[in-house]
Amino acid sequence: MKPNINELLTNIAYGDREEIVATFDGMDCSFTDAKGQNVLFPAIAKKRGLTAFFLDRGAGMDQQNIDGNTPLHLAAANMDIDSARVLLERGADVTLENKHGNQVLWAALMEAIKVVNLPQGYELLEMLLAHGAERDHRNHADMTPRFFVESNVRDARIRAMFLT
């Protein structure tokens, strides 16, 4: 009998980590649900520390859900440095856009300005920029991260990353 995808994804979000590893150890994890989400989405949303585990089992690191978000967008929005690092080291695409035309740098920037002076916010922005994230990419509102920072962000460290 074929496993129910929704049950598998719910298990990742709420199940015991050891049971998750046992369940998925020999499984091909390249499947997605009706919303375009693969196993990385609930794993990253709940910061389960399973990103490398699922990538090793075929989960698509650049899978886009129905909103166009990727696992890297989610890691950035959740300030999940460990998952972001794994994804970036394995070559995740920082230029993929969601339905608003926002690349992953927007997700990280919006979260970083909420948690000013939180070291992982700075670290995540620096990691994304080092991996080619585009300060001057225009989203569907014709806004760039650089212009947003220039107009709205007072944090000196973030301003230095985007304006120099």
Beta strands, then each sheet from edge to edge (+ up, - down):
end
